[in-house]
Amino acid sequence: MKELCYGSVCSGIEAASIAWEPLGMRPVWFAEIESFPSAVLAHRWPHVANLGDMTKLAKKVLAGEIESPDVLVGGTPCQAFSIAGLRGGLDDERGALTLKYVELANAIDDKRAESFLKPAVIVWENVPGVLSSADNAFGCFLAGLAGEDVPFEPGDRPESGKSNAFWRWDGKTGCHVPKWPQCGCIYGPQRKVAWRILDAQYFGVAQRRRRVFVVASARTDLDPATVLFEFEGVRRNIAPSRKKKEIASAITANGAAISGESLNPCLHAGMSPGMKSTKAVNGFRMAAFGEYIDDETASTVKARDFKDATDLAVFSSTGAGFWSEGHGTLRAREQESHEHLVTLAFPERMSGTQHAATKNTSPSLMAQNPTAVCYEVRNEEVAVRRLTPVECERLQGFPDGHTLIPTEKRKKVNSDELAYLHNHYPDLSEEEAAMLAADGPRYKAIGNSMAIPVMRWIGDRITKAVCRQKEGSETKERKVKPAAEFERSIFKWAGGKFGVLEQIFRYLPEGKRLIEPFVGGGAVFTNAGYQENLLNDVNADLINFYKTLQREAHSLITLAHRFFQDYNTQEGYLAVRNAFNKQVYDDLHRAAAFLFLNRHCFNGLTRYNQAGEFNVGYGKYKTPYFHYRRWKPSSVRKGVLSLYVVILLR
């Protein structure tokens, strides 16, 4: 199968490529304007062009200057829809890029249509805040993808001043604010669109990161809902039970920890002896301003947090160390004489000359000065550290050092950092170390990116869906037999179409599935050569026969043949008809009896009286025709009989 190619906009440090390249997908171009992420792209993917401004790509696609990929992926800037960005929405130029994304998607589909290629698959990511943007930005985006001129709304608006499940009344602005559901799908005139909030913590990283993912496509052979909603097993977002641990560990720079248990494959713990303490110490995650939770997951890695330390705090436990002199640096070596690091919180009020200790701490968590409780182990002197860039990379699923690239700007490197770098890069000189990227841009780029495991899951679902369709199209093309090879219907049926099949087939279009509202004896669908057949008929016994034939063909054919052999007399016929009318047969025996009655009754009539009883008399045929050879189990293949859905009209 030809590998899928994709174009990426608002590429950042390319979470999509890290996730999708192992799946066999190939990037054809990127589009990123910020300097540091662009430098990462140039360093990690020198063979892929970075086209810069995404707003100019639609014209380039239509002009044939750049390739029209199979997949378009991007996460347009989320700041316009987040609390941190003050929810500028579509009025913010960053939010308006969302509509430019739709314009690019339309251009790609138009260009692909010129070459008779199938439409692209669209993948988009953003923060959950977009679902409640005051200007209904999400409804505008969905309408653009689906091909509607008017924005979609989540539901009926209530009266002014009131709220409901779909709208919240904002007293300050005097307007309704939409509340879109966390998942859903829309089938528009141009595309099918599905969206869903996925949380990275349930995909293998120790980070609570809820994001809205949208998958859309105009392809007739791919339903975005099957990509986001259908699972091979149970539901994914079931939060696991968690228990408090004995000791909270601190992660050292080279992956070693003092003690504890592993949180995930990226953050390793338990590599060194445990601390000697009789009190449990919990790590606190900042859930909101003034609110902390000790549930063993990190907060969302955010681009705006590159100067903050919202989660982890540690203190000394082995006596003398460097804490009295300052903050200190996470050491590169596993065996150090410096203090162990464990979780800490500050007192409520503390001046710059004070140090934090375990006594006189605030019992409450204050919004203006978030606090929590800590326990001393051997020493009361404490210090704080934030997550390191490599830990943030792990929380997103990136390989270690993905953003640690050479730059043109020199920075100061202290002895501890140099020791850490030499531990991982033995041949690195001091001058080369000084030219590596600073932490600030790395934090920002990582926080703006996507969680790798979530993107890999989506990419895997897309490739499997496309692969299934390509395999099906290669092996199951519609093939109409010559008239001399047409198979006669197994039933005698009034109004049968066997004699006019050639004329009918001239008007049947190409496609995957045939829909027959009046299937009757089945002469059309058994010879038309479609991959799937949706059959319908007012006769319940006829539909029961086709369903039973699909489900247990061998048993039905064998049983029906016995009916033909054992009951081909008037007495036998009446006995079968009587049992049939008394409803004593199960579905299998009733299907076999129905075929027997149809073939042995007078003139092949199928007639019921007002009581619902089959009332046609015996036809006195010596050797009624039985399609044993044509309807043997090997002949009932999917291409001949595939009841995708059966609708029974009574």
C-alpha positions as CSV (number, residue, x, y, z in Angstrom):
1,M,0.0,0.0,0.0
2,K,1.2,3.5,-0.8
3,E,2.3,5.4,2.3
4,L,0.1,8.2,3.4
5,C,1.7,11.7,3.2
6,Y,0.7,14.7,5.4
7,G,1.1,18.4,5.6
8,S,1.4,20.1,9.0
9,V,0.5,23.7,9.9
10,C,1.3,25.5,13.1
11,S,3.8,22.7,13.3
12,G,5.7,23.7,16.4
13,I,8.2,21.0,17.3
14,E,6.2,18.4,15.2
15,A,4.4,16.1,17.6
16,A,2.6,14.7,14.6
17,S,5.8,13.6,12.9
18,I,7.2,11.9,16.1
19,A,3.8,10.1,16.4
20,W,3.2,9.2,12.7
21,E,6.5,8.5,11.1
22,P,6.8,5.1,12.9
23,L,3.4,4.3,11.4
24,G,4.7,4.7,7.9
25,M,3.3,8.2,7.3
26,R,5.5,10.8,5.6
27,P,5.7,14.6,6.0
28,V,5.7,16.6,2.7
29,W,5.8,20.1,4.2
30,F,5.6,22.0,7.5
31,A,4.3,25.5,8.2
32,E,5.8,27.3,11.3
33,I,6.7,30.9,11.8
34,E,8.2,31.1,15.4
35,S,12.0,31.1,15.5
36,F,12.8,28.4,18.0
37,P,10.3,25.7,16.8
38,S,11.5,26.5,13.2
39,A,15.0,25.8,14.4
40,V,13.9,22.5,15.9
41,L,12.3,21.5,12.6
42,A,15.3,22.5,10.6
43,H,17.6,20.4,12.9
44,R,15.4,17.3,13.2
45,W,13.8,17.3,9.6
46,P,16.3,19.1,7.3
47,H,14.8,17.3,4.3
48,V,11.2,18.7,4.8
49,A,10.5,22.3,3.7
50,N,9.1,24.7,6.3
51,L,6.7,27.0,4.3
52,G,6.2,29.5,7.1
53,D,3.0,31.4,7.1
54,M,0.0,29.0,6.8
55,T,-2.3,31.8,5.5
56,K,-0.4,31.7,2.2
57,L,-0.6,28.0,1.6
58,A,-4.1,27.7,0.0
59,K,-3.0,29.7,-3.0
60,K,0.2,27.7,-3.3
61,V,-1.8,24.4,-3.2
62,L,-4.2,25.6,-5.9
63,A,-1.3,26.8,-8.1
64,G,0.3,23.4,-7.8
65,E,3.4,24.9,-6.2
66,I,3.2,22.5,-3.2
67,E,1.9,19.0,-2.8
68,S,-1.7,18.3,-1.8
69,P,-1.3,15.7,1.0
70,D,-3.5,12.8,2.0
71,V,-3.8,14.2,5.5
72,L,-3.8,17.8,6.8
73,V,-2.9,18.2,10.5
74,G,-2.6,21.2,12.7
75,G,-3.4,22.8,16.0
76,T,-4.1,26.4,15.4
77,P,-3.1,28.7,18.3
78,C,-5.1,27.9,21.3
79,Q,-4.4,31.1,23.2
80,A,-7.4,32.8,21.6
81,F,-9.7,30.3,23.2
82,S,-8.0,29.6,26.5
83,I,-8.5,31.3,29.9
84,A,-4.8,32.4,29.7
85,G,-5.5,34.1,26.3
86,L,-8.6,35.8,27.8
87,R,-10.8,34.1,25.2
88,G,-10.3,36.5,22.3
89,G,-11.9,33.9,20.0
90,L,-12.3,34.8,16.3
91,D,-11.7,38.4,17.0
92,D,-8.1,37.5,17.9
93,E,-5.9,37.1,14.8
94,R,-4.7,33.8,16.3
95,G,-8.2,32.5,16.5
96,A,-8.9,33.7,13.0
97,L,-6.2,31.2,11.8
98,T,-8.8,28.5,12.5
99,L,-10.9,29.7,9.5
100,K,-7.7,29.9,7.4
101,Y,-7.2,26.3,8.3
102,V,-10.7,25.5,6.7
103,E,-9.7,27.5,3.6
104,L,-6.5,25.4,3.3
105,A,-8.4,22.1,3.7
106,N,-10.9,23.2,0.9
107,A,-8.0,24.1,-1.4
108,I,-6.3,20.7,-0.8
109,D,-9.5,18.8,-1.6
110,D,-10.2,20.9,-4.7
111,K,-6.6,20.3,-6.0
112,R,-6.8,16.6,-5.3
113,A,-10.1,16.3,-7.2
114,E,-8.3,17.6,-10.3
115,S,-6.1,14.5,-10.2
116,F,-9.0,12.2,-9.3
117,L,-7.6,11.6,-5.9
118,K,-9.7,11.0,-2.8
119,P,-10.3,14.0,-0.5
120,A,-7.9,14.6,2.4
121,V,-8.4,13.6,6.0
122,I,-8.4,16.6,8.3
123,V,-7.0,16.4,11.9
124,W,-7.2,19.5,14.2
125,E,-6.4,20.0,17.9
126,N,-7.2,22.7,20.4
127,V,-8.0,23.4,24.0
128,P,-11.4,22.5,25.5
129,G,-12.1,26.3,25.9
130,V,-12.9,26.5,22.2
131,L,-16.2,24.6,23.0
132,S,-17.4,27.5,25.1
133,S,-16.0,30.5,23.2
134,A,-18.4,33.4,23.5
135,D,-18.5,34.0,19.7
136,N,-19.3,30.3,19.0
137,A,-16.0,29.8,17.3
138,F,-16.4,26.1,17.3
139,G,-19.7,26.2,15.6
140,C,-18.2,28.4,12.9
141,F,-15.3,26.0,12.5
142,L,-17.6,22.9,12.2
143,A,-19.8,24.7,9.7
144,G,-16.8,25.6,7.6
145,L,-15.5,22.0,7.5
146,A,-19.0,20.6,6.9
147,G,-19.7,23.0,4.1
148,E,-22.5,25.0,5.6
149,D,-22.9,28.8,5.3
150,V,-24.4,29.4,8.7
151,P,-22.6,28.5,12.0
152,F,-23.8,25.4,13.8
153,E,-25.2,25.8,17.3
154,P,-25.1,23.1,20.0
155,G,-28.8,23.2,20.6
156,D,-31.9,25.4,21.0
157,R,-31.3,28.7,22.7
158,P,-33.3,29.4,25.8
159,E,-35.0,32.7,26.6
160,S,-32.9,35.8,27.3
161,G,-31.5,35.6,30.8
162,K,-31.8,31.8,31.1
163,S,-29.5,28.9,30.6
164,N,-29.9,25.3,29.5
165,A,-27.8,22.2,28.6
166,F,-26.4,23.9,25.5
167,W,-26.2,27.6,26.4
168,R,-25.0,29.6,29.4
169,W,-26.3,33.1,30.0
170,D,-23.5,35.6,30.7
171,G,-24.9,38.4,32.8
172,K,-21.9,40.7,32.2
173,T,-22.3,40.7,28.4
174,G,-26.0,40.1,28.2
175,C,-25.5,37.2,25.7
176,H,-25.7,33.5,25.6
177,V,-22.5,31.5,25.5
178,P,-22.5,28.1,23.8
179,K,-21.7,24.9,25.7
180,W,-20.7,22.3,23.1
181,P,-20.7,18.7,24.2
182,Q,-17.4,16.9,24.7
183,C,-17.9,14.7,21.7
184,G,-20.2,14.5,18.7
185,C,-20.4,14.2,14.9
186,I,-22.0,16.2,12.0
187,Y,-22.7,14.9,8.5
188,G,-22.6,18.0,6.3
189,P,-23.0,18.5,2.5
190,Q,-19.2,18.7,2.1
191,R,-17.6,16.7,4.9
192,K,-18.3,14.4,7.8
193,V,-16.9,15.8,11.0
194,A,-16.4,14.2,14.4
195,W,-14.9,15.7,17.5
196,R,-14.0,14.4,20.9
197,I,-12.0,15.5,24.0
198,L,-9.2,13.1,24.8
199,D,-7.1,13.2,27.9
200,A,-3.4,12.3,27.6
201,Q,-3.2,10.7,31.0
202,Y,-5.2,7.7,29.6
203,F,-2.8,7.2,26.7
204,G,0.4,6.5,28.7
205,V,1.8,9.9,30.0
206,A,1.7,11.1,33.5
207,Q,0.0,14.4,32.6
208,R,-3.6,15.6,32.7
209,R,-3.9,17.1,29.3
210,R,-7.5,17.4,27.9
211,R,-7.7,18.5,24.3
212,V,-10.4,18.7,21.6
213,F,-9.5,16.6,18.6
214,V,-11.5,17.0,15.3
215,V,-11.3,14.5,12.4
216,A,-13.1,15.4,9.2
217,S,-13.1,14.1,5.6
218,A,-15.2,14.2,2.4
219,R,-14.1,10.7,1.6
220,T,-17.1,8.3,1.0
221,D,-15.1,5.3,2.3
222,L,-14.0,6.7,5.6
223,D,-16.2,7.9,8.5
224,P,-14.4,10.2,11.0
225,A,-16.7,8.8,13.7
226,T,-15.1,5.4,13.3
227,V,-11.6,7.0,13.9
228,L,-12.5,8.8,17.1
229,F,-15.4,6.8,18.6
230,E,-15.2,3.1,17.8
231,F,-13.0,1.0,20.0
232,E,-11.9,-2.6,19.8
233,G,-12.4,-3.0,23.6
234,V,-13.9,-1.1,26.5
235,R,-14.1,2.6,26.8
236,R,-10.8,4.4,27.2
237,N,-11.5,7.3,29.6
238,I,-12.0,5.2,32.8
239,A,-9.9,6.8,35.5
240,P,-7.8,4.2,37.3
241,S,-7.9,3.8,41.0
242,R,-4.9,5.3,42.8
243,K,-3.5,4.8,46.3
244,K,-1.1,7.0,48.3
245,K,2.5,5.9,48.2
246,E,4.9,5.6,51.1
247,I,7.5,8.0,49.8
248,A,7.3,10.7,47.1
249,S,10.3,10.6,44.8
250,A,12.3,13.3,43.1
251,I,13.4,12.6,39.6
252,T,17.1,13.2,38.9
253,A,18.4,14.6,35.7
254,N,19.6,11.3,34.3
255,G,16.3,9.5,35.1
256,A,17.3,8.0,38.5
257,A,15.2,8.6,41.5
258,I,15.6,8.3,45.3
259,S,12.7,6.0,45.8
260,G,9.1,5.3,44.9
261,E,7.4,3.6,42.0
262,S,7.4,4.3,38.3
263,L,4.6,6.6,37.1
264,N,4.9,5.7,33.4
265,P,7.5,4.4,30.9
266,C,9.0,7.9,30.7
267,L,9.5,8.9,34.3
268,H,11.6,6.2,36.1
269,A,11.8,5.7,39.8
270,G,13.0,3.1,42.3
271,M,16.6,3.0,41.1
272,S,18.2,4.0,44.4
273,P,17.7,3.2,48.1
274,G,14.7,4.7,49.8
275,M,14.8,7.5,52.3
276,K,14.6,6.7,55.9
277,S,11.3,8.3,57.0
278,T,8.3,7.1,58.9
279,K,5.9,9.7,57.4
280,A,4.2,9.6,54.1
281,V,4.9,12.6,51.8
282,N,2.6,13.4,48.9
283,G,3.3,15.4,45.8
284,F,0.8,18.1,45.0
285,R,-0.5,19.0,41.5
286,M,-1.8,22.5,41.0
287,A,-5.4,22.0,39.7
288,A,-6.5,25.6,39.9
289,F,-5.6,28.8,41.6
290,G,-5.4,27.9,45.3
291,E,-6.3,24.2,44.6
292,Y,-3.9,21.3,44.8
293,I,-4.5,17.6,44.3
294,D,-2.2,14.7,45.2
295,D,-3.2,12.2,42.5
296,E,0.2,11.3,41.0
297,T,-0.2,13.1,37.7
298,A,1.4,16.3,36.6
299,S,-0.5,19.4,35.6
300,T,-0.9,20.2,31.9
301,V,2.4,21.3,30.4
302,K,1.7,24.9,29.3
303,A,3.7,27.3,27.2
304,R,2.9,30.1,29.6
305,D,4.4,28.2,32.5
306,F,8.0,28.4,31.3
307,K,8.7,30.8,34.2
308,D,6.4,29.3,36.7
309,A,6.8,26.3,39.1
310,T,3.3,25.2,39.7
311,D,3.8,21.6,40.8
312,L,7.0,20.2,42.3
313,A,8.9,21.5,45.3
314,V,11.7,19.6,47.1
315,F,13.8,19.9,50.2
316,S,17.1,18.7,51.7
317,S,17.2,15.4,53.7
318,T,20.8,14.5,54.2
319,G,22.4,17.3,56.2
320,A,24.9,19.7,54.7
321,G,24.3,20.8,51.1
322,F,23.9,23.8,48.9
323,W,20.4,24.8,49.9
324,S,21.5,27.6,52.2
325,E,23.2,29.3,49.3
326,G,20.5,29.1,46.7
327,H,18.2,27.1,44.6
328,G,20.7,24.5,43.4
329,T,20.7,22.4,40.2
330,L,19.5,18.8,39.7
331,R,22.7,16.7,39.6
332,A,23.7,14.5,36.7
333,R,25.2,11.7,38.7
334,E,23.3,9.0,40.6
335,Q,25.7,8.8,43.6
336,E,25.9,12.3,45.1
337,S,26.5,13.4,48.7
338,H,24.0,16.2,48.4
339,E,20.6,16.1,49.9
340,H,17.7,13.9,48.7
341,L,14.8,15.7,47.1
342,V,11.2,15.3,48.2
343,T,8.0,17.3,48.0
344,L,7.6,20.6,49.9
345,A,5.2,23.5,50.2
346,F,5.7,27.1,51.5
347,P,4.2,28.8,54.5
348,E,1.4,31.2,53.7
349,R,3.4,34.4,54.3
350,M,7.1,34.4,53.9
351,S,9.5,37.2,53.1
352,G,12.5,36.9,50.9
353,T,14.9,36.5,53.9
354,Q,12.9,33.6,55.5
355,H,13.3,30.0,54.7
356,A,10.5,27.4,54.5
357,A,10.2,24.8,57.2
358,T,7.7,22.2,58.4
359,K,6.4,24.2,61.3
360,N,4.0,27.1,61.3
361,T,2.8,26.3,57.8
362,S,-0.6,27.5,56.6
363,P,-3.4,24.9,57.1
364,S,-5.3,26.2,54.1
365,L,-4.5,26.6,50.4
366,M,-4.6,30.3,49.5
367,A,-5.2,31.6,46.0
368,Q,-2.7,34.5,46.5
369,N,0.0,32.3,47.9
370,P,-0.7,28.6,47.2
371,T,0.5,26.4,50.0
372,A,0.5,22.8,51.1
373,V,1.8,20.7,54.0
374,C,5.2,19.0,54.1
375,Y,7.1,16.8,56.5
376,E,10.7,17.1,57.5
377,V,13.0,14.0,57.0
378,R,16.4,15.1,58.4
379,N,16.8,18.7,57.7
380,E,14.5,21.7,57.9
381,E,16.2,23.7,55.2
382,V,14.3,23.5,51.9
383,A,14.4,24.6,48.3
384,V,12.2,24.4,45.3
385,R,12.7,23.2,41.8
386,R,10.4,23.0,38.7
387,L,10.1,20.3,36.1
388,T,13.2,20.2,33.9
389,P,12.8,20.5,30.1
390,V,13.6,16.8,29.6
391,E,10.9,15.9,32.1
392,C,8.4,18.1,30.2
393,E,9.5,16.3,27.0
394,R,8.7,13.0,28.7
395,L,5.3,14.2,29.9
396,Q,4.4,15.0,26.3
397,G,5.9,11.7,25.0
398,F,8.9,13.2,23.1
399,P,12.3,11.5,23.1
400,D,14.7,13.0,25.6
401,G,16.5,16.0,24.3
402,H,14.2,16.6,21.3
403,T,14.3,20.3,21.9
404,L,18.0,20.4,23.0
405,I,19.4,21.7,19.7
406,P,22.4,23.9,18.7
407,T,21.5,27.6,18.5
408,E,23.4,30.8,17.5
409,K,23.0,32.4,20.9
410,R,25.5,31.7,23.6
411,K,24.4,31.0,27.1
412,K,26.1,30.5,30.5
413,V,26.6,26.9,31.5
414,N,27.5,26.1,35.2
415,S,29.4,23.1,36.3
416,D,26.3,21.1,37.3
417,E,24.7,21.5,33.9
418,L,27.9,20.7,32.1
419,A,28.3,17.5,34.2
420,Y,24.7,16.5,33.2
421,L,25.4,17.2,29.5
422,H,28.7,15.2,29.6
423,N,26.9,12.3,31.2
424,H,24.5,12.1,28.2
425,Y,26.8,13.5,25.5
426,P,30.4,12.5,26.4
427,D,32.0,14.1,23.3
428,L,30.3,17.5,23.9
429,S,32.8,20.3,24.4
430,E,32.2,23.2,26.8
431,E,31.8,25.6,23.8
432,E,29.2,23.4,22.2
433,A,27.3,23.1,25.4
434,A,27.2,26.9,25.7
435,M,25.5,27.0,22.2
436,L,22.7,24.6,23.1
437,A,19.1,25.9,23.4
438,A,18.2,27.7,26.6
439,D,15.5,26.3,28.9
440,G,12.9,29.1,28.3
441,P,12.2,28.5,24.6
442,R,12.2,24.8,25.2
443,Y,9.5,25.1,27.9
444,K,7.4,27.2,25.7
445,A,7.7,25.0,22.6
446,I,6.9,21.8,24.6
447,G,3.9,23.4,26.2
448,N,2.5,24.5,22.9
449,S,2.9,21.0,21.4
450,M,0.6,17.9,21.5
451,A,0.8,14.7,23.5
452,I,2.6,12.1,21.3
453,P,0.6,9.0,22.4
454,V,-2.7,10.6,21.6
455,M,-1.6,11.7,18.1
456,R,-0.1,8.2,17.5
457,W,-3.5,6.6,18.4
458,I,-5.4,8.9,16.0
459,G,-2.8,8.3,13.2
460,D,-3.0,4.6,13.7
461,R,-6.8,4.7,13.5
462,I,-6.6,6.7,10.2
463,T,-4.0,4.4,8.6
464,K,-5.9,1.3,9.5
465,A,-9.2,2.7,8.1
466,V,-7.6,3.8,4.9
467,C,-5.7,0.5,4.6
468,R,-8.9,-1.5,5.0
469,Q,-10.6,0.5,2.3
470,K,-7.7,0.1,-0.2
471,E,-7.5,-3.6,0.4
472,G,-11.2,-3.9,-0.1
473,S,-11.1,-1.9,-3.4
474,E,-8.2,-4.1,-4.7
475,T,-9.9,-7.4,-4.0
476,K,-13.6,-6.7,-4.2
477,E,-14.3,-4.7,-7.3
478,R,-17.8,-5.2,-8.7
479,K,-17.8,-7.7,-11.5
480,V,-21.0,-8.4,-13.4
481,K,-21.2,-11.9,-14.9
482,P,-22.1,-12.6,-18.5
483,A,-25.8,-13.3,-19.1
484,A,-25.1,-17.0,-19.7
485,E,-23.7,-17.3,-16.2
486,F,-26.5,-15.6,-14.3
487,E,-27.7,-17.6,-11.3
488,R,-31.4,-18.3,-11.1
489,S,-33.2,-17.4,-7.9
490,I,-33.5,-20.1,-5.3
491,F,-37.2,-19.1,-5.0
492,K,-40.1,-19.1,-7.4
493,W,-41.4,-15.5,-7.1
494,A,-44.1,-13.5,-8.7
495,G,-42.5,-10.5,-10.4
496,G,-39.1,-12.1,-10.5
497,K,-36.5,-10.1,-12.5
498,F,-34.3,-12.8,-13.8
499,G,-35.5,-12.3,-17.4
500,V,-34.6,-8.6,-17.5
501,L,-31.3,-8.6,-15.5
502,E,-29.3,-7.3,-18.5
503,Q,-31.6,-4.3,-18.9
504,I,-31.5,-3.6,-15.1
505,F,-27.7,-3.8,-14.9
506,R,-27.3,-1.1,-17.6
507,Y,-28.7,1.4,-15.1
508,L,-27.1,0.3,-11.9
509,P,-24.2,2.6,-10.9
510,E,-20.8,1.6,-9.7
511,G,-20.5,1.5,-5.9
512,K,-19.9,-0.6,-2.9
513,R,-23.4,-1.4,-1.7
514,L,-26.7,-2.3,-3.4
515,I,-29.9,-1.3,-1.6
516,E,-32.9,-3.5,-2.6
517,P,-36.2,-2.3,-1.1
518,F,-38.2,-5.2,-2.7
519,V,-35.7,-8.1,-2.8
520,G,-38.2,-10.9,-3.6
521,G,-36.5,-13.9,-5.0
522,G,-33.1,-12.2,-5.0
523,A,-32.2,-12.5,-8.7
524,V,-30.8,-8.9,-8.8
525,F,-28.5,-8.9,-5.8
526,T,-27.1,-12.4,-6.4
527,N,-25.9,-11.4,-9.9
528,A,-25.1,-7.7,-9.6
529,G,-21.7,-8.2,-8.0
530,Y,-21.8,-5.6,-5.2
531,Q,-19.6,-6.0,-2.1
532,E,-22.5,-5.4,0.2
533,N,-26.3,-5.8,-0.1
534,L,-28.9,-4.1,2.0
535,L,-32.1,-6.2,1.6
536,N,-35.6,-5.3,2.5
537,D,-39.0,-6.9,1.9
538,V,-42.5,-6.9,3.4
539,N,-42.4,-10.7,3.7
540,A,-41.0,-11.6,7.1
541,D,-40.4,-15.2,6.2
542,L,-38.4,-14.2,3.2
543,I,-36.1,-11.9,5.2
544,N,-35.8,-14.6,7.9
545,F,-34.5,-17.0,5.1
546,Y,-31.9,-14.6,3.9
547,K,-30.7,-13.8,7.4
548,T,-30.5,-17.5,8.3
549,L,-28.6,-18.2,5.0
550,Q,-26.1,-15.6,5.9
551,R,-25.7,-16.8,9.5
552,E,-25.7,-20.6,9.1
553,A,-25.7,-21.5,5.4
554,H,-24.5,-25.1,5.7
555,S,-27.2,-26.0,8.2
556,L,-29.9,-24.3,6.3
557,I,-29.1,-25.9,2.9
558,T,-28.6,-29.4,4.4
559,L,-31.9,-29.1,6.3
560,A,-33.8,-27.8,3.3
561,H,-32.5,-30.6,1.1
562,R,-33.9,-33.1,3.7
563,F,-37.3,-31.4,3.5
564,F,-37.2,-31.8,-0.3
565,Q,-36.3,-35.5,0.0
566,D,-38.6,-36.6,2.9
567,Y,-41.9,-34.5,2.4
568,N,-42.5,-34.4,-1.4
569,T,-46.0,-35.9,-1.1
570,Q,-49.3,-34.2,-0.6
571,E,-49.5,-35.6,3.0
572,G,-45.9,-34.5,3.7
573,Y,-46.5,-31.1,2.2
574,L,-49.7,-30.5,4.3
575,A,-47.8,-31.7,7.5
576,V,-45.0,-29.2,6.9
577,R,-47.5,-26.4,6.1
578,N,-49.5,-27.2,9.3
579,A,-46.4,-27.0,11.5
580,F,-45.3,-23.8,9.7
581,N,-48.6,-22.1,10.4
582,K,-48.6,-23.3,14.1
583,Q,-45.3,-21.5,14.6
584,V,-43.6,-24.6,16.0
585,Y,-40.4,-24.1,14.0
586,D,-37.3,-22.2,15.2
587,D,-35.8,-19.7,12.7
588,L,-33.6,-22.3,11.0
589,H,-36.4,-24.9,10.5
590,R,-38.9,-22.2,9.5
591,A,-36.4,-20.9,6.8
592,A,-36.0,-24.4,5.4
593,A,-39.8,-25.0,5.6
594,F,-40.4,-21.7,3.8
595,L,-38.2,-22.7,0.9
596,F,-39.8,-26.1,0.8
597,L,-43.3,-24.7,0.7
598,N,-42.4,-22.1,-2.0
599,R,-40.9,-24.8,-4.3
600,H,-43.7,-27.4,-3.7
601,C,-46.8,-25.2,-3.6
602,F,-49.1,-24.6,-6.6
603,N,-47.3,-22.4,-9.2
604,G,-44.7,-21.2,-6.7
605,L,-47.2,-18.8,-5.1
606,T,-46.5,-17.2,-1.7
607,R,-49.9,-16.3,-0.1
608,Y,-51.2,-15.8,3.4
609,N,-54.8,-15.6,4.7
610,Q,-56.0,-12.9,7.1
611,A,-54.9,-15.1,10.0
612,G,-51.4,-14.9,8.7
613,E,-51.3,-18.6,7.6
614,F,-49.7,-19.9,4.4
615,N,-52.7,-21.3,2.5
616,V,-51.4,-22.3,-1.0
617,G,-52.2,-25.9,-2.0
618,Y,-49.8,-28.7,-3.0
619,G,-48.4,-28.3,-6.6
620,K,-47.9,-32.0,-7.3
621,Y,-44.4,-31.5,-8.7
622,K,-42.4,-34.8,-9.1
623,T,-38.9,-33.3,-8.8
624,P,-39.0,-29.7,-7.7
625,Y,-35.7,-27.9,-8.5
626,F,-33.3,-27.5,-5.6
627,H,-30.3,-25.2,-6.1
628,Y,-28.0,-27.5,-4.1
629,R,-24.9,-26.9,-6.3
630,R,-25.3,-23.1,-6.6
631,W,-26.2,-22.5,-3.0
632,K,-23.7,-24.8,-1.3
633,P,-21.8,-23.1,1.5
634,S,-18.8,-22.3,-0.6
635,S,-21.0,-20.3,-2.9
636,V,-22.5,-18.2,-0.2
637,R,-19.5,-15.9,-0.1
638,K,-19.5,-12.3,1.1
639,G,-19.5,-11.0,-2.5
640,V,-22.7,-12.9,-3.2
641,L,-24.7,-12.5,0.0
642,S,-23.7,-9.8,2.5
643,L,-26.6,-8.4,4.4
644,Y,-25.1,-5.3,5.8
645,V,-28.3,-4.2,7.4
646,V,-31.7,-5.8,7.1
647,I,-34.8,-3.6,7.5
648,L,-38.1,-5.5,8.0
649,L,-41.3,-3.6,7.0
650,R,-44.5,-5.1,8.4
